[in-house]
Amino acid sequence: MIKRILLFSLSLLFMLTSKLFAETIYLKKGDTLVGKILKYEKDVILIESIEDHGVHAINKANIYLINFDSSSDQRYLTHKKNMAANILYLKNGEVLKGKITEFNSESVTIESTKGQGVLQIPNSEVNMITSIDTLVEMSQREGIGYVTHKSTLSGQGGPASYRSDMLSYKFYLDDEIFNEFLFAFGSSRYNNNNLKVMALDYRMGLIFQKYQNILLYYGAEVGYMTLTDDANNISGSGINLGGFLGAEMFFTSLPNFGFSAEIGISSRKVGNYQSLELSTSSFPALSAHYYF
């Protein structure tokens, strides 16, 4: 009898201790799983469920957030090392995004990605913590790529459309600011006449939003262009100015490749030709870059 009571007490203690040191995983479809995280793999997290004591493989893409017990210091540190960024939801409604550098039973220290510096937040003020493993880290990265460029110039001889394939060198100063140099030589034919264009552009952009593997950005550019137009007997050079808005997407299976799409507004004047456009074809509509 005493042996049965002892076994029951040990089982009850084990269950209570397991739940005390358990994490709660909230899935995007609305389900909740409580248990202990056993292992982090490339695309999944292995968790031992308290409810059925089974080991479940949860795809990271299906996780909305993970809520850690305040006493799970070591497991939390292990988790945050496997994730790229963290989001703290405070009880006052404020949301902080950054990298957690220290976590203990009293406070959490986070290095903000929004220029707020290093913040130490008491645990009593933290409502929830979620981690993101799909945020793209771009600081100090360089890339080379291909850009397709299409536009239209209007002059006395009518509109002249051209397309140029551009080579790109792009580098990020940090996670939010990038510089890019573009070089292009293109030609097109209309009314049996040739149009040749050579362009060198400099662009600076700012990332204003990150959503999983997608970077949303805007920026401005200045460029130098030379134009030879047989139809209108034009040969000259000029400056172009513009602004752009775009999105760059990364895929988990191709982490070093970025694929972009943009719209923009541009002003160009070369000889008697000039344009002011706002369309998806004003600037590089599509581009692909390989980052080192």
Backbone as CSV, one residue per row, in Angstrom:
resi,resn,N_x,N_y,N_z,CA_x,CA_y,CA_z,C_x,C_y,C_z
1,MET,0.843,-1.206,0.000,0.000,0.000,0.000,0.879,1.258,0.000
2,ILE,1.893,1.228,0.856,2.801,2.371,0.955,3.555,2.560,-0.358
3,LYS,3.893,1.404,-1.002,4.612,1.470,-2.269,3.762,2.125,-3.346
4,ARG,2.453,1.785,-3.354,1.558,2.388,-4.347,1.408,3.884,-4.132
5,ILE,1.313,4.275,-2.863,1.188,5.714,-2.556,2.446,6.458,-2.986
6,LEU,3.600,5.818,-2.744,4.861,6.446,-3.135,4.957,6.609,-4.643
7,LEU,4.581,5.570,-5.394,4.612,5.656,-6.858,3.653,6.716,-7.370
8,PHE,2.463,6.773,-6.761,1.481,7.783,-7.162,2.004,9.188,-6.891
9,SER,2.663,9.357,-5.734,3.191,10.677,-5.372,4.296,11.105,-6.320
10,LEU,5.169,10.122,-6.658,6.248,10.443,-7.600,5.707,10.784,-8.980
11,SER,4.678,10.050,-9.427,4.067,10.332,-10.727,3.430,11.714,-10.736
12,LEU,2.725,12.036,-9.640,2.081,13.351,-9.547,3.123,14.461,-9.522
13,LEU,4.210,14.229,-8.776,5.273,15.224,-8.716,5.912,15.422,-10.074
14,PHE,6.106,14.322,-10.813,6.689,14.413,-12.152,5.802,15.210,-13.087
15,MET,4.490,14.947,-13.009,3.562,15.661,-13.875,3.548,17.146,-13.546
16,LEU,3.527,17.484,-12.254,3.501,18.897,-11.872,4.793,19.600,-12.259
17,THR,5.930,18.880,-12.051,7.221,19.479,-12.414,7.332,19.670,-13.912
18,SER,6.821,18.692,-14.693,6.875,18.805,-16.146,6.077,19.993,-16.619
19,LYS,4.908,20.175,-16.030,4.077,21.301,-16.465,4.674,22.626,-16.046
20,LEU,5.353,22.615,-14.857,5.961,23.847,-14.371,7.050,24.333,-15.305
21,PHE,7.793,23.389,-15.904,8.895,23.747,-16.783,8.530,23.547,-18.247
22,ALA,7.278,23.713,-18.580,6.823,23.470,-19.943,6.690,24.772,-20.710
23,GLU,6.799,24.649,-22.024,6.527,25.760,-22.919,5.162,25.570,-23.562
24,THR,4.559,26.674,-23.902,3.273,26.630,-24.595,3.479,27.128,-26.020
25,ILE,3.158,26.259,-26.979,3.316,26.606,-28.388,1.946,26.883,-28.984
26,TYR,1.778,28.079,-29.527,0.533,28.477,-30.168,0.720,28.366,-31.680
27,LEU,-0.106,27.568,-32.313,-0.013,27.376,-33.755,-0.903,28.377,-34.486
28,LYS,-0.541,28.673,-35.730,-1.274,29.665,-36.512,-2.715,29.259,-36.773
29,LYS,-2.992,27.959,-36.821,-4.357,27.510,-37.087,-5.237,27.525,-35.847
30,GLY,-4.667,27.915,-34.693,-5.463,28.061,-33.481,-5.214,27.022,-32.417
31,ASP,-4.512,25.936,-32.732,-4.240,24.887,-31.752,-3.150,25.320,-30.776
32,THR,-3.152,24.683,-29.601,-2.156,24.958,-28.571,-1.539,23.648,-28.116
33,LEU,-0.222,23.633,-27.963,0.490,22.444,-27.525,1.389,22.821,-26.353
34,VAL,1.228,22.093,-25.226,2.018,22.342,-24.023,2.989,21.190,-23.825
35,GLY,4.249,21.491,-23.626,5.240,20.451,-23.441,6.637,21.013,-23.328
36,LYS,7.610,20.123,-23.445,9.010,20.509,-23.343,9.680,20.391,-24.709
37,ILE,10.359,21.426,-25.130,11.074,21.403,-26.400,12.318,20.533,-26.243
38,LEU,12.428,19.513,-27.088,13.525,18.565,-27.008,14.669,18.895,-27.961
39,LYS,14.320,19.367,-29.173,15.350,19.539,-30.185,14.892,20.529,-31.245
40,TYR,15.835,21.291,-31.748,15.591,22.194,-32.862,16.243,21.610,-34.106
41,GLU,15.470,21.427,-35.135,16.002,20.982,-36.408,15.832,22.098,-37.425
42,LYS,16.235,21.852,-38.661,16.252,22.915,-39.662,14.874,23.530,-39.872
43,ASP,13.864,22.684,-40.038,12.528,23.191,-40.353,11.495,22.899,-39.279
44,VAL,11.842,22.083,-38.292,10.849,21.680,-37.292,11.422,21.799,-35.886
45,ILE,10.515,21.833,-34.910,10.853,21.769,-33.494,10.223,20.504,-32.926
46,LEU,11.010,19.710,-32.192,10.502,18.496,-31.562,10.103,18.820,-30.129
47,ILE,8.856,18.535,-29.781,8.337,18.843,-28.457,7.653,17.620,-27.864
48,GLU,7.928,17.357,-26.578,7.274,16.263,-25.854,6.030,16.808,-25.169
49,SER,4.883,16.338,-25.599,3.613,16.849,-25.097,3.334,16.353,-23.686
50,ILE,2.829,17.222,-22.826,2.433,16.836,-21.477,1.150,16.025,-21.504
51,GLU,0.304,16.317,-22.477,-1.008,15.675,-22.535,-0.920,14.192,-22.873
52,ASP,-0.197,13.825,-23.925,-0.127,12.420,-24.333,1.279,11.831,-24.210
53,HIS,2.243,12.637,-23.728,3.635,12.209,-23.538,4.291,11.760,-24.843
54,GLY,3.704,12.100,-25.956,4.289,11.776,-27.240,5.183,12.897,-27.742
55,VAL,6.066,12.558,-28.666,6.971,13.546,-29.259,6.382,13.997,-30.592
56,HIS,6.174,15.300,-30.734,5.556,15.859,-31.923,6.564,16.739,-32.663
57,ALA,6.590,16.615,-33.986,7.419,17.467,-34.837,6.551,18.601,-35.376
58,ILE,6.842,19.817,-34.959,6.056,20.985,-35.347,6.852,21.805,-36.352
59,ASN,6.282,22.021,-37.521,6.931,22.852,-38.533,7.038,24.284,-38.023
60,LYS,8.226,24.870,-38.122,8.430,26.230,-37.619,7.523,27.244,-38.302
61,ALA,7.213,26.998,-39.567,6.372,27.940,-40.307,4.947,27.960,-39.768
62,ASN,4.548,26.915,-39.023,3.179,26.843,-38.495,3.061,27.423,-37.101
63,ILE,4.174,27.876,-36.499,4.167,28.377,-35.128,3.887,29.877,-35.118
64,TYR,2.889,30.261,-34.320,2.578,31.687,-34.167,3.468,32.295,-33.087
65,LEU,3.545,31.648,-31.924,4.433,32.115,-30.879,4.705,30.991,-29.886
66,ILE,5.781,31.150,-29.116,6.146,30.228,-28.049,6.220,31.029,-26.756
67,ASN,5.463,30.607,-25.751,5.448,31.284,-24.467,6.239,30.439,-23.476
68,PHE,7.304,31.002,-22.910,8.189,30.265,-22.031,7.858,30.538,-20.568
69,ASP,8.013,29.527,-19.753,7.902,29.712,-18.319,9.096,30.529,-17.838
70,SER,8.856,31.374,-16.833,9.915,32.268,-16.370,11.105,31.529,-15.789
71,SER,10.924,30.257,-15.405,12.024,29.487,-14.828,12.769,28.669,-15.866
72,SER,12.374,28.817,-17.138,12.997,28.016,-18.201,14.171,28.762,-18.819
73,ASP,15.076,29.244,-17.980,16.156,30.098,-18.459,16.999,29.431,-19.540
74,GLN,17.532,28.253,-19.250,18.461,27.629,-20.167,17.780,27.234,-21.470
75,ARG,16.559,26.694,-21.361,15.862,26.288,-22.582,15.499,27.510,-23.411
76,TYR,15.213,28.635,-22.750,14.901,29.840,-23.503,16.138,30.358,-24.232
77,LEU,17.282,30.326,-23.561,18.511,30.766,-24.206,18.836,29.893,-25.405
78,THR,18.592,28.580,-25.278,18.808,27.671,-26.403,17.862,28.009,-27.546
79,HIS,16.623,28.310,-27.204,15.639,28.629,-28.229,16.003,29.906,-28.971
80,LYS,16.352,30.934,-28.250,16.600,32.223,-28.913,17.853,32.178,-29.783
81,LYS,18.805,31.270,-29.477,19.971,31.121,-30.329,19.612,30.483,-31.661
82,ASN,18.515,29.723,-31.675,18.088,29.070,-32.900,17.136,29.936,-33.717
83,MET,16.800,31.103,-33.218,15.885,31.997,-33.899,16.620,33.289,-34.243
84,ALA,16.167,33.964,-35.272,16.864,35.154,-35.745,16.476,36.405,-34.983
85,ALA,15.228,36.498,-34.529,14.768,37.703,-33.846,13.652,37.344,-32.883
86,ASN,13.411,38.251,-31.945,12.368,38.056,-30.944,11.446,39.257,-30.920
87,ILE,10.202,39.012,-30.524,9.224,40.077,-30.350,8.665,39.986,-28.943
88,LEU,8.771,41.078,-28.211,8.232,41.147,-26.859,6.929,41.926,-26.878
89,TYR,5.874,41.313,-26.354,4.581,41.973,-26.195,4.446,42.370,-24.724
90,LEU,4.486,43.664,-24.459,4.410,44.144,-23.088,2.961,44.307,-22.645
91,LYS,2.768,44.296,-21.352,1.414,44.383,-20.806,0.784,45.752,-21.043
92,ASN,1.592,46.778,-21.284,1.056,48.108,-21.565,0.687,48.299,-23.040
93,GLY,0.829,47.213,-23.831,0.465,47.269,-25.239,1.623,47.534,-26.174
94,GLU,2.796,47.884,-25.644,3.953,48.167,-26.484,4.540,46.869,-27.035
95,VAL,5.074,46.940,-28.249,5.697,45.793,-28.902,7.147,46.138,-29.215
96,LEU,8.075,45.285,-28.772,9.495,45.486,-29.010,10.033,44.358,-29.879
97,LYS,10.845,44.713,-30.858,11.434,43.720,-31.750,12.947,43.851,-31.708
98,GLY,13.630,42.719,-31.579,15.078,42.743,-31.539,15.661,41.389,-31.211
99,LYS,16.902,41.404,-30.716,17.587,40.173,-30.331,17.779,40.149,-28.826
100,ILE,17.324,39.082,-28.192,17.471,38.939,-26.753,18.905,38.540,-26.443
101,THR,19.566,39.341,-25.606,20.952,39.082,-25.251,21.097,38.461,-23.869
102,GLU,20.079,38.598,-23.012,20.132,38.007,-21.671,18.719,37.738,-21.185
103,PHE,18.550,36.620,-20.501,17.241,36.248,-19.975,17.442,35.549,-18.643
104,ASN,16.763,36.046,-17.577,16.830,35.396,-16.275,15.471,35.480,-15.594
105,SER,15.417,35.073,-14.352,14.131,34.996,-13.665,13.552,36.355,-13.326
106,GLU,14.338,37.432,-13.461,13.867,38.762,-13.091,13.605,39.672,-14.289
107,SER,14.407,39.543,-15.341,14.272,40.483,-16.455,14.753,39.846,-17.744
108,VAL,14.433,40.519,-18.858,14.906,40.123,-20.180,15.559,41.343,-20.818
109,THR,16.725,41.154,-21.417,17.455,42.229,-22.077,17.392,42.011,-23.581
110,ILE,16.954,43.036,-24.301,16.769,42.923,-25.742,17.474,44.070,-26.443
111,GLU,18.170,43.747,-27.521,18.822,44.744,-28.367,17.877,45.089,-29.506
112,SER,17.330,46.277,-29.477,16.282,46.669,-30.417,16.814,46.786,-31.836
113,THR,15.988,46.365,-32.797,16.316,46.553,-34.212,15.722,47.846,-34.753
114,LYS,15.060,48.619,-33.920,14.416,49.851,-34.346,15.121,51.093,-33.807
115,GLY,16.394,50.947,-33.400,17.157,52.098,-32.959,16.887,52.538,-31.542
116,GLN,16.270,51.679,-30.718,15.975,52.040,-29.332,17.083,51.629,-28.375
117,GLY,18.146,51.030,-28.910,19.255,50.634,-28.067,19.004,49.312,-27.367
118,VAL,19.746,49.097,-26.282,19.601,47.874,-25.474,18.663,48.171,-24.308
119,LEU,17.600,47.407,-24.208,16.573,47.637,-23.195,16.504,46.456,-22.239
120,GLN,16.371,46.747,-20.954,16.169,45.711,-19.927,14.748,45.828,-19.402
121,ILE,13.955,44.789,-19.628,12.537,44.814,-19.288,12.267,43.824,-18.153
122,PRO,11.662,44.255,-17.046,11.292,43.307,-15.979,10.295,42.272,-16.501
123,ASN,10.447,41.038,-16.071,9.536,39.987,-16.517,8.084,40.275,-16.152
124,SER,7.892,41.028,-15.064,6.529,41.345,-14.634,5.799,42.228,-15.632
125,GLU,6.559,42.903,-16.536,5.947,43.772,-17.532,5.759,43.083,-18.881
126,VAL,6.267,41.842,-19.015,6.209,41.114,-20.280,4.967,40.232,-20.305
127,ASN,4.191,40.383,-21.344,3.004,39.549,-21.513,3.340,38.255,-22.251
128,MET,3.959,38.377,-23.427,4.323,37.211,-24.226,5.613,37.501,-24.979
129,ILE,6.303,36.425,-25.357,7.501,36.515,-26.179,7.346,35.552,-27.339
130,THR,7.564,36.046,-28.533,7.550,35.173,-29.705,8.874,35.310,-30.443
131,SER,9.277,34.249,-31.080,10.534,34.234,-31.818,10.271,34.022,-33.294
132,ILE,11.093,34.628,-34.102,10.950,34.528,-35.551,12.230,33.941,-36.122
133,ASP,12.121,32.812,-36.802,13.308,32.193,-37.387,13.412,32.459,-38.875
134,THR,12.528,33.295,-39.411,12.542,33.532,-40.850,12.922,34.964,-41.211
135,LEU,13.231,35.785,-40.208,13.693,37.131,-40.521,15.030,37.063,-41.244
136,VAL,15.154,37.799,-42.299,16.360,37.768,-43.114,17.392,38.732,-42.531
137,GLU,18.576,38.225,-42.279,19.665,39.057,-41.777,20.489,39.565,-42.968
138,MET,20.507,40.885,-43.178,21.164,41.437,-44.359,22.353,42.331,-44.038
139,SER,22.604,42.605,-42.784,23.664,43.542,-42.419,25.019,43.110,-42.975
140,GLN,25.704,44.053,-43.649,27.045,43.865,-44.201,27.105,42.809,-45.313
141,ARG,25.994,42.485,-45.911,26.001,41.500,-46.989,26.102,42.202,-48.343
142,GLU,26.771,41.543,-49.277,26.938,42.057,-50.629,26.315,41.085,-51.618
143,GLY,25.808,41.637,-52.714,25.180,40.788,-53.708,25.401,41.297,-55.117
144,ILE,25.415,40.382,-56.054,25.454,40.722,-57.471,24.190,40.168,-58.111
145,GLY,23.699,40.851,-59.133,22.434,40.393,-59.682,22.146,40.898,-61.078
146,TYR,20.980,40.496,-61.526,20.455,40.837,-62.850,19.160,41.607,-62.667
147,VAL,19.003,42.686,-63.427,17.808,43.521,-63.338,17.277,43.761,-64.741
148,THR,15.986,43.600,-64.925,15.365,43.938,-66.199,14.723,45.309,-66.072
149,HIS,15.034,46.175,-67.032,14.674,47.588,-66.960,13.937,47.984,-68.237
150,LYS,12.757,48.551,-68.081,11.978,48.953,-69.243,11.379,50.331,-68.997
151,SER,11.417,51.181,-70.035,10.845,52.511,-69.890,10.508,53.082,-71.253
152,THR,9.906,54.283,-71.249,9.486,54.959,-72.476,9.888,56.421,-72.404
153,LEU,10.519,56.920,-73.465,10.843,58.336,-73.605,9.954,58.943,-74.675
154,SER,9.523,60.182,-74.445,8.649,60.869,-75.401,9.357,62.097,-75.964
155,GLY,9.320,62.230,-77.284,9.951,63.375,-77.941,9.154,63.802,-79.153
156,GLN,9.783,64.609,-80.016,9.088,65.131,-81.184,8.708,64.014,-82.154
157,GLY,9.494,62.944,-82.152,9.208,61.836,-83.056,8.238,60.819,-82.494
158,GLY,7.688,61.094,-81.327,6.768,60.148,-80.706,7.442,59.354,-79.606
159,PRO,6.713,58.446,-78.999,7.260,57.663,-77.888,8.283,56.640,-78.366
160,ALA,9.294,56.426,-77.548,10.324,55.431,-77.845,10.478,54.534,-76.627
161,SER,10.144,53.275,-76.801,10.246,52.316,-75.709,11.549,51.542,-75.821
162,TYR,12.163,51.270,-74.704,13.388,50.490,-74.717,13.434,49.585,-73.489
163,ARG,14.197,48.554,-73.613,14.426,47.627,-72.524,15.920,47.373,-72.413
164,SER,16.439,47.394,-71.211,17.860,47.138,-71.009,18.042,46.119,-69.898
165,ASP,18.995,45.228,-70.083,19.356,44.260,-69.056,20.498,44.849,-68.254
166,MET,20.289,44.947,-66.942,21.220,45.676,-66.092,21.959,44.725,-65.159
167,LEU,23.231,45.017,-64.948,24.017,44.326,-63.938,23.989,45.144,-62.653
168,SER,23.866,44.456,-61.524,23.696,45.143,-60.251,24.726,44.676,-59.230
169,TYR,25.250,45.649,-58.486,26.059,45.367,-57.296,25.351,46.041,-56.124
170,LYS,24.959,45.249,-55.140,24.134,45.739,-54.043,24.781,45.360,-52.721
171,PHE,24.843,46.299,-51.792,25.405,45.979,-50.485,24.617,46.691,-49.387
172,TYR,24.463,45.989,-48.260,23.706,46.487,-47.120,24.663,47.035,-46.068
173,LEU,24.439,48.280,-45.673,25.238,48.873,-44.606,24.862,48.271,-43.261
174,ASP,23.561,48.003,-43.075,23.059,47.332,-41.878,21.804,46.588,-42.285
175,ASP,20.953,46.260,-41.335,19.749,45.497,-41.645,18.667,46.321,-42.333
176,GLU,18.869,47.635,-42.460,17.802,48.479,-42.985,18.208,49.322,-44.193
177,ILE,19.479,49.624,-44.368,19.908,50.541,-45.423,20.786,49.797,-46.427
178,PHE,20.498,49.993,-47.715,21.331,49.386,-48.748,21.690,50.410,-49.817
179,ASN,22.807,50.159,-50.480,23.249,50.923,-51.636,23.327,49.978,-52.826
180,GLU,23.117,50.526,-54.010,23.130,49.683,-55.202,23.642,50.480,-56.397
181,PHE,24.500,49.842,-57.191,24.975,50.409,-58.444,24.469,49.539,-59.591
182,LEU,23.942,50.202,-60.633,23.401,49.506,-61.790,24.110,49.984,-63.052
183,PHE,24.430,49.048,-63.912,24.999,49.389,-65.211,24.208,48.669,-66.294
184,ALA,23.906,49.393,-67.367,23.085,48.786,-68.415,23.492,49.299,-69.784
185,PHE,23.335,48.403,-70.742,23.406,48.791,-72.142,22.266,48.073,-72.847
186,GLY,21.383,48.848,-73.460,20.229,48.234,-74.101,19.915,48.868,-75.434
187,SER,19.169,48.153,-76.228,18.749,48.672,-77.522,17.369,48.128,-77.870
188,SER,16.656,48.908,-78.643,15.343,48.475,-79.133,15.157,49.012,-80.546
189,ARG,14.130,48.554,-81.217,13.895,48.946,-82.607,12.433,49.332,-82.780
190,TYR,12.200,50.503,-83.339,10.841,50.926,-83.641,10.881,51.701,-84.959
191,ASN,9.893,51.464,-85.797,9.810,52.105,-87.120,11.098,51.910,-87.920
192,ASN,11.670,50.724,-87.799,12.890,50.357,-88.520,14.091,51.216,-88.154
193,ASN,14.063,51.804,-86.983,15.179,52.605,-86.511,15.675,52.053,-85.173
194,ASN,16.930,52.277,-84.924,17.544,51.760,-83.711,17.571,52.801,-82.603
195,LEU,17.406,52.320,-81.383,17.538,53.147,-80.190,18.519,52.443,-79.257
196,LYS,19.605,53.139,-78.906,20.609,52.565,-78.019,20.734,53.413,-76.762
197,VAL,20.828,52.720,-75.637,20.895,53.404,-74.346,21.983,52.772,-73.494
198,MET,22.795,53.606,-72.849,23.728,53.146,-71.834,23.455,53.931,-70.567
199,ALA,23.365,53.242,-69.436,22.980,53.912,-68.198,23.825,53.417,-67.035
200,LEU,24.120,54.331,-66.115,24.797,54.020,-64.863,24.004,54.693,-63.751
201,ASP,23.469,53.905,-62.845,22.594,54.421,-61.797,23.153,54.095,-60.415
202,TYR,22.888,55.023,-59.484,23.163,54.783,-58.069,21.858,54.875,-57.310
203,ARG,21.598,53.893,-56.448,20.354,53.846,-55.679,20.649,53.631,-54.201
204,MET,19.832,54.268,-53.378,19.878,54.027,-51.934,18.476,53.695,-51.470
205,GLY,18.357,52.630,-50.669,17.045,52.196,-50.212,17.011,51.966,-48.720
206,LEU,15.807,51.996,-48.172,15.566,51.791,-46.741,14.485,50.739,-46.567
207,ILE,14.771,49.712,-45.798,13.785,48.683,-45.473,12.898,49.210,-44.349
208,PHE,11.601,49.298,-44.614,10.689,49.832,-43.606,9.827,48.756,-42.963
209,GLN,9.860,47.544,-43.494,9.056,46.477,-42.908,9.635,45.125,-43.286
210,LYS,9.653,44.199,-42.328,10.064,42.822,-42.580,8.904,41.912,-42.205
211,TYR,8.534,41.059,-43.140,7.474,40.098,-42.881,7.981,38.720,-43.277
212,GLN,8.382,37.945,-42.254,8.965,36.631,-42.484,10.130,36.757,-43.476
213,ASN,10.037,36.175,-44.656,11.147,36.210,-45.610,11.022,37.329,-46.636
214,ILE,10.171,38.304,-46.388,9.934,39.384,-47.347,10.401,40.713,-46.745
215,LEU,11.176,41.462,-47.529,11.629,42.788,-47.135,10.911,43.824,-47.983
216,LEU,10.250,44.768,-47.342,9.599,45.877,-48.040,10.480,47.118,-47.913
217,TYR,10.695,47.810,-49.034,11.648,48.912,-49.016,11.204,50.031,-49.957
218,TYR,11.806,51.185,-49.753,11.634,52.307,-50.669,12.968,53.035,-50.768
219,GLY,13.097,53.900,-51.771,14.350,54.612,-51.919,14.346,55.575,-53.080
220,ALA,15.521,56.097,-53.381,15.676,57.068,-54.464,16.911,56.711,-55.280
221,GLU,16.938,57.222,-56.504,18.075,56.945,-57.371,18.429,58.163,-58.200
222,VAL,19.699,58.208,-58.608,20.179,59.199,-59.551,21.041,58.453,-60.562
223,GLY,20.953,58.869,-61.818,21.677,58.128,-62.840,22.135,59.007,-63.990
224,TYR,23.068,58.448,-64.752,23.591,59.113,-65.934,23.277,58.226,-67.134
225,MET,22.798,58.858,-68.209,22.362,58.096,-69.373,22.881,58.727,-70.654
226,THR,23.307,57.883,-71.574,23.628,58.339,-72.931,22.651,57.666,-73.889
227,LEU,22.211,58.431,-74.892,21.168,57.951,-75.799,21.548,58.257,-77.241
228,THR,21.384,57.278,-78.083,21.538,57.467,-79.530,20.256,56.981,-80.187
229,ASP,19.562,57.924,-80.883,18.273,57.615,-81.492,18.351,57.983,-82.969
230,ASP,18.428,56.993,-83.827,18.550,57.243,-85.261,17.309,57.910,-85.833
231,ALA,16.155,57.550,-85.362,14.905,58.042,-85.935,14.756,59.546,-85.768
232,ASN,15.180,60.075,-84.632,15.029,61.495,-84.363,16.345,62.255,-84.421
233,ASN,17.390,61.574,-84.901,18.700,62.212,-85.042,19.159,62.819,-83.723
234,ILE,19.020,62.011,-82.671,19.385,62.469,-81.328,20.578,61.672,-80.844
235,SER,21.535,62.373,-80.312,22.672,61.737,-79.681,23.109,62.631,-78.536
236,GLY,22.942,62.150,-77.324,23.260,63.003,-76.187,23.271,62.229,-74.897
237,SER,23.430,62.974,-73.826,23.460,62.372,-72.499,22.637,63.227,-71.544
238,GLY,22.304,62.658,-70.399,21.495,63.390,-69.445,21.424,62.670,-68.105
239,ILE,20.766,63.325,-67.171,20.615,62.822,-65.808,19.174,62.367,-65.590
240,ASN,19.003,61.283,-64.861,17.665,60.848,-64.486,17.564,60.738,-62.966
241,LEU,16.394,61.093,-62.448,16.094,61.053,-61.021,14.831,60.243,-60.808
242,GLY,14.733,59.607,-59.659,13.528,58.827,-59.427,13.430,58.290,-58.012
243,GLY,12.286,57.701,-57.742,12.028,57.025,-56.480,11.383,55.687,-56.751
244,PHE,11.482,54.759,-55.820,10.952,53.423,-56.057,10.410,52.822,-54.770
245,LEU,9.545,51.859,-54.943,8.946,51.098,-53.848,8.940,49.634,-54.275
246,GLY,9.452,48.761,-53.423,9.567,47.372,-53.851,9.540,46.386,-52.710
247,ALA,9.604,45.109,-53.080,9.638,44.003,-52.130,10.656,42.984,-52.607
248,GLU,11.461,42.473,-51.680,12.437,41.436,-51.980,12.103,40.195,-51.167
249,MET,12.046,39.060,-51.827,11.639,37.813,-51.188,12.787,36.815,-51.197
250,PHE,12.904,36.087,-50.072,13.888,35.022,-49.931,13.152,33.715,-49.637
251,PHE,13.708,32.630,-50.151,13.130,31.315,-49.931,14.050,30.502,-49.024
252,THR,13.433,29.683,-48.160,14.208,28.881,-47.218,15.179,27.963,-47.931
253,SER,14.757,27.409,-49.058,15.612,26.482,-49.810,16.714,27.196,-50.586
254,LEU,16.574,28.525,-50.786,17.579,29.327,-51.496,17.891,30.574,-50.663
255,PRO,18.511,30.404,-49.498,18.665,31.530,-48.574,19.559,32.645,-49.071
256,ASN,20.429,32.388,-50.063,21.337,33.421,-50.550,20.802,34.172,-51.767
257,PHE,19.645,33.789,-52.252,19.052,34.438,-53.421,17.885,35.326,-52.996
258,GLY,17.872,36.555,-53.518,16.758,37.464,-53.297,16.099,37.819,-54.618
259,PHE,14.767,37.819,-54.637,13.993,38.111,-55.840,13.104,39.323,-55.556
260,SER,13.203,40.339,-56.414,12.541,41.616,-56.153,11.587,41.998,-57.262
261,ALA,10.592,42.803,-56.879,9.669,43.446,-57.813,9.450,44.871,-57.329
262,GLU,9.385,45.834,-58.269,9.297,47.240,-57.898,8.324,48.008,-58.784
263,ILE,7.846,49.108,-58.231,7.188,50.150,-59.005,7.918,51.449,-58.676
264,GLY,7.779,52.462,-59.537,8.508,53.692,-59.269,8.039,54.859,-60.092
265,ILE,8.581,56.004,-59.761,8.356,57.228,-60.524,9.717,57.755,-60.949
266,SER,9.822,58.180,-62.205,11.120,58.612,-62.725,10.972,59.834,-63.613
267,SER,12.034,60.626,-63.653,12.104,61.782,-64.539,13.416,61.698,-65.302
268,ARG,13.321,61.696,-66.641,14.504,61.592,-67.491,14.453,62.665,-68.584
269,LYS,15.629,63.166,-68.917,15.726,64.115,-70.025,17.063,63.907,-70.712
270,VAL,17.005,63.544,-71.992,18.203,63.335,-72.798,17.955,64.000,-74.151
271,GLY,18.704,65.033,-74.443,18.483,65.761,-75.686,17.068,66.339,-75.723
272,ASN,16.331,66.051,-76.813,14.952,66.510,-76.922,13.955,65.507,-76.340
273,TYR,14.457,64.466,-75.743,13.597,63.436,-75.177,13.495,63.620,-73.666
274,GLN,12.309,63.418,-73.155,12.094,63.502,-71.723,10.920,62.614,-71.337
275,SER,10.843,62.300,-70.064,9.744,61.471,-69.583,9.520,61.725,-68.103
276,LEU,8.286,61.564,-67.694,7.896,61.538,-66.285,6.865,60.436,-66.162
277,GLU,7.254,59.341,-65.504,6.418,58.155,-65.512,6.121,57.675,-64.099
278,LEU,4.966,57.060,-63.954,4.588,56.366,-62.731,3.912,55.074,-63.154
279,SER,4.677,54.001,-63.139,4.127,52.726,-63.580,5.043,51.613,-63.134
280,THR,4.602,50.400,-63.334,5.418,49.246,-62.977,6.590,49.059,-63.915
281,SER,6.606,49.771,-65.052,7.697,49.618,-66.016,8.681,50.779,-65.970
282,SER,8.496,51.708,-65.020,9.393,52.860,-64.962,10.775,52.476,-64.478
283,PHE,10.847,51.495,-63.597,12.094,51.108,-62.975,12.260,49.605,-63.115
284,PRO,13.380,49.076,-62.623,13.527,47.621,-62.693,12.293,46.914,-62.160
285,ALA,11.563,46.262,-63.039,10.339,45.585,-62.620,10.652,44.304,-61.871
286,LEU,11.659,43.580,-62.337,12.032,42.309,-61.724,13.550,42.236,-61.609
287,SER,14.022,41.633,-60.538,15.465,41.465,-60.365,15.746,40.250,-59.499
288,ALA,16.950,39.727,-59.632,17.416,38.614,-58.812,18.853,38.877,-58.399
289,HIS,19.161,38.613,-57.128,20.505,38.853,-56.596,20.991,37.614,-55.835
290,TYR,22.290,37.396,-55.927,22.943,36.383,-55.098,23.789,37.096,-54.066
291,TYR,23.542,36.795,-52.768,24.240,37.487,-51.664,25.302,36.591,-51.043
292,PHE,26.434,37.228,-50.737,27.546,36.515,-50.113,27.450,36.601,-48.597
